């Protein structure tokens, strides 16, 4: 739990920093790291307690400068950049990602704009399997009920319209253990096989977005293998830089993660890992000159656009490696700090976490006081805007529909993030904002027209 001492101490792998909430920059200068974090993130709005790194990530100034270098290189002589520099630079980034995720070969790595694009590539492939009668009408796809909204829309657009039947896993929340998710997924797979149907696709989140929970992905992938699922796609938009990723150990057919959320790249860049690229006929949904040359090459040129975000992966990793323990040290630091801040908040409000600590990443779900009266998704969105506009706090709010018979249930949860630029004062401001609303008798009925 966080100390209420105004000179609070954070420790990053043995490096101690004294934190004075009246001087937040004191949090951001860690010994033995050649980085001034305050300077690297000086472009952030200093008036906002931004505890929502999960949505859009963050990019330090040094990486922005590297990106700007590539942008100028292209603008100065586009032909030279296109013919002599673009593909080698993208290959350099793919090689960095290959090492980072323990892939077998660089040919398994494609770079795309974001995880939503990667999902479109995979789901388009599934669609063509239905159209080409490799899959039968009514065959099923299984996905979590809490899958990311854009991915659910892609499943609707590509799989449902092609004749597939979608089964959503009713994952519990709050959740207390991996077993609850594993059992729910097993039930969904059994349902998917009923009536002599085949489960053709499983979409598994590594970390769900809202509510945010780390999913036992390796166990679910193995279950899918044992049950004969044709294609396994892991949507790990939040994973790289937040939790360990070893694609060989996980064993999915397809795995995607953004690099602009937790690995400090500028928006937008993600990778798509394909376990057997020579065995599947994947194509980028934007067809351009490289069509037919494999998904990695197709993705490297989809027409004239700004590719600079895809070229700075080595520089981003160089930035990460300046910290004690590198990427592993940063993951551990952010995980420990988000839990520390989460425990401080639930103690202040008399609520609870949405999942146990081991099912949190660099994000955690915090129960909000029931008396706030959050009774819909709309209430959550309006409360989020109210916190931004009146208290200068940026944090997503999740609405959980209460179960029958629940008395005074916690229906609202905040998803807090922790990244290296955050200070304890960010979370104190959030704590005090909610306490202020509770003490003033505020309820979400105030938002009703």
N, C-alpha and C positions, 0 to 999 in steps of 0.2 A: 504494500500500500504506500501511496505517496506521502511523504512528510509534509506537514504544514509549516515547517520551518521555512522562512522566506529565502534562506540561503540553502537551497536544496541541491543535493549532489546526484549527478548521473555518472555512470561508469561505463565506458566502452572498452571491453576486453582489457581491463587493467588500467585504462587511462581515465583518471578522475578529473572531472570538471566541476567547479563550484558554480552553481546557478543562482543568480539573483533575479527574481521576477521583475524587479524594477529596471534591470538591464539585461533584456533577453539575449543580447549578443554574447553575453558571457557563457551561455549554454553552447554556443556554436563554435567555440575555439578550443579544440581538443588537443592536448599535448601529444607529441610524437606523430601528428598527422600534418602533412604539409598543405593543409587546406584551411582557408578562412571561410567557414560555412556561411557566415553573415554576408560576406562579399559575393560568394557564389550564388546566393539566392536573393541578392539585393533588389532584383526586379519584382519580387513578390510584393503584393500590396501590404504594407506594414500595419495597416489598420485592421486587418482581418486575422482572426484566429482560424487558420486554415488547417482543420484536422480531418481533411478529406483527400489525402493524397491518392486514395484508391480510385477515384473517378477518372482523373486526367493525368495523374503523375506529376512529375516535376523535373525540370532540366536546369542544371547549373550553368552559370555564365561561361565557364571554360568550354563546355560542350556546345553551347550556342555559338561561340566564336569559331569552333571547328566546323560547325555546320555552315556558318556564314562563309568560311573559306571555300567550301565546296560549291556553294551557290554562286559566288563570284567567279570561280574557275569556269563554271558552265557559262555564265553570262558573258565572260570576256571572250571566249572562243568556243561556242557550243559544238562545232564540228569536231574539233580536237578532243574535247571532253567526251563526246559520245563515242568516237571511234577508238580512242586510246586510253581512257581513264575510267569510264563508268563501269564496265563489266569487271575489270580487275579489282576495282574498289568494292563492288558488291560481293565478289568472291572472297575478298579479305574479311568482310563482315560475316559471310556465311561460315568461313573457317573458324572465326572466333566463336560463333554460336555453336558450331559442331563440338568444339572442345567444352564449352560451357555446360552443355546438356548431355554430354557423353554419348553422342551419336556415333554410329559405326563409320559413316562416310559423309563427306561434304555434299554428295549428291542427294542425300536425304533431306537437305535443308533448303527450303525456299523462303525468301523474304517477301512479305506482303505488307499492306498498309496497316492492318489491325486484325484482331482475332475474328471480327465479324466477316472480313474478307476470306480468311482461312476457312471459316464455317461454310461460306458460300461455295468455295472450291470443293470441299468434301461432299456437301449435300447435293450439289449439282451432279457429282459423280454418282451418287445414290439414285438421283432422279433418272439418269440415263440407264441405270441398271434395270429400273422398272420399265422404261420405254422400250428397251431392247429385249424384254422378256427374260432377263436373267433373274429378276425377282418377280413374284406373282402378285397380282392385285390383292390387297388385304393383308399381305405380309407386314410385319410390324417394325416400328422403331420405338425404342424405350429411352426416355430422358427424364431428368429430375424435374419435378414440379417447379423448383426454384432455379431452373436454367435461366440464363440471361435472356432478357426480353427479345433482343435482336436475333439471337440464335433460335428462339422459339418461332419467331416470324419466318426465319429461313427454313425451318423444318416444315412450317405450313406451306410456304411458297414452293419448295422443291419436292418434299416427300409426300405430303398429303395430296397435293394436286396431281402427283404422278400415280396415285392409287394406294399409297401406303397408309397404314393405320398407326396412329401415334398413341402410345401409352405413357402417361406421366406418373413418375414415382412420387407418392405422397410422403415426402420426407418430413419428419416431425420437426417442429421448432416451438419453443426452445428444445435443444437436443442435448442429451447427456452422455452419449457414447457412440463410437463407430458402429456398434452392433445394431443400433436402431436403424441406421442407414442401410447397412448390409442386408438386414432382414427385409426392409421395405423394398429394396432393389430386387431381391430374390422373388418376392411375391409378384412384382411387375413382370419379370422375365417369364415366370410360369404363366401369367395371364397372356403374355405375348405369344406363347407357344400353343395356347388353347385352340381348339378347332382345327388342328393340323396346319396351323400357320407356322411360319418361320420368322424368327427375330433377325432382321437383316442389318439393323443398325442400333448401336447403343451410343448415346451422347452423354458423357460423364464430365461434370465439372470437377476440376481439381480444388478450386476454391469458389464456392458460390458467391455471387455478387451481393444480392440482398434477399434474405439475410446472409451475412458472410460467415461461412463455415468451411473448414478444411475437410474435404471428403476423403475417405479411405480408398483412394483411386486404384492403388495396386491390387487390393482385394477385389474390387468390383471388376477390374479388367480380367483377373484370373477367373472370376465367376462367369463372365461372358465367354471366355475361351472354353471353359468346361461345358457350357451350355450350347456351344456351336454358333454363337453370334457371328455373322459374316464380317461386319465392319465395326470397329471400336474407335470412336473419336473422342479425345479428351480436350475439352475447352478449358484451358488453364490461363485465361486472360491475365489473372493477377499473380501468376506463379513466379516467373523469373525475377530474382532479387528479393523475393518475399519468403519462399520456402525452397527446399532442395528439389532439383529436377534432374532425374536420371532416366532418360527415355528408354534405355535398354532394360533397366530394372522394372519400369512401369509396364512396358510391353504392349502399348496400344498401337493400332495401325496408324493413327494420325494424332498428333499432339500439337497444339498451338498455344503461344503465349505472347502477350504484348511486351515490348521492351521499353515503352514510354511510360509505363505505370510505376515500376519499382526498380528499373535499371538505369534511370537518368537520361535516357535518350529523348530527343525532341519528338513531338508527335509528327507523323505517326509511323510506327514500325512494329511489326510482329514477325515471328517465324512460323512456318508450318513444317513440322517434321513428318515425313512419310517413311514408315518402317521398311517398306519394299517398293521403292519408286519405280523399279522396272516391271513390277507386277500389276500396277494400276494405271489406268488411262486418265489421269487427272489433267484438268485444263483450267486456266485462269478464266473467270467469267468475262473479263475484257479481252477480246481477241485482237491481237496485233501481229506484227511481222514475225514474231518468234513462235507462233502457233505450231504445235507439232514437235517442238524441240525439247519437250519435257517441262514439267511444271516449274522447276527452278529457273530455267532460262526464260520461259514465257513470262514469269513474274518479274524478271529483271528488266523487261521493257514492255510497258503497256501503253506506249505513246509518250509524247512530250509532256513532262510534268516535273515537279521538284522531287528528285530522288535523294536529296542531301541527308534527310533523317536516317536513311538506310545505310549511309556510308560511315557514320560516326560510332559504330559499335566498338571498334577497338579503342577509341578515345574514351568512351563511356566506361569500359572495363579498366582502362588505365586510371581513371578517376576513382573507381571503386577500390582498386588495389592500393590506393594511397592510405586507406584506412587499416587500422590494426585488424588482422584476420581477414582482410579482403571481403569478398561477397558473403562468406559464411559469418564473419564478424558482424557485418551490417545486418544480416538477417536476424542474428541472435540479439543484437542491440535493439532493433525495432520491435521484435517480438516481446522482449522483456519490458520495454518501456510502454508499449501499448497495454500490456497486462497490468503494469503498475498504475497507469492512469485509469484503466477500467475499474480496478479495485477501489481506487479513490472515489470515483464517481458513484459506484453502486453503494458504497458505504454512506456517502453524503445523502443519497436519495432514498436509501432503504429498499433498493431493488436487487436485481441479480444479473449475472451475465447470461447471454443467450446460448452459450456453449462452454464446455470446460476449457481450461487454458490450452490443452494440447490440440484442441480443434480450432484454435485461433492462429492467425498468421501474423501479419503486421497490421491487422484490423481486428476489431472486437465489437460485438453487439452488446449494447448497454441498455438495460431496461429503464424506461422513463417512468416517473411517478404516475400511477393510475389516475390520480385526480386531475391530470391534464385533459382527460376525456378524448383521447385519440381514437376515433371510431370509424375511420375510413382512410384509404390511400390519399384522398384529397386533404383530409386533416393533416396528415403527415407532411404533405408537400407545402401546405400553407404555414405549418409550424416552422418548417425549414426556412421558408422565406422570411418569416417573422424574426427568427434568430439572426439571419443574415442582415436584415435591414435595421433592426433595432438594437442588436447586441454585438454585431460584427463577428458572428460565429458562423463558419461554414461547415455543416455536417449533415449527411443524409439521414432521413427518418424513415423507418420501416413500420408499416401497420400489420399487426398479426390479428387475424379474426379470432375472437375468443371461442372456446369450446362450450358446448351446452353445459350449464350448471356451474361454470366458473364464477366465483364470487370476487368482486373487485379485482378483475384480472389486469395484468400488465399487457396492454395492447400496443404500445409504442416502444420502439427500440431505436437507439441511435447507433450508427456504424462509425466508430472512431478509427482513424488511421494514425500511425506514427511514422514519420520520416525524419531524417537527420536535421532538418531545419526547424522542427517543432520544439517548443519550449514548454515547461510545466505551466507557464502562465496561460498558454492557449487552452489548456484543459481546465484550469481554475476559472477562466472566463466563462467557459461552457457550464461548469458546475454552478457558478453564481447566477448565470442567466436563468437556468431551469429553477433554481431555488427561489429566485426573485419572482418568477411566474407562479410558482406554487404558493408562496407566501402572500401574493397579491390576490389569490383566488381565481387566477386565470384558468379558463377552460377553452377547448377548441370550439365550443359553441359560439364563442365571440366572433369566429370567422364566418358564420352563417349569414347569408344575405336576408 
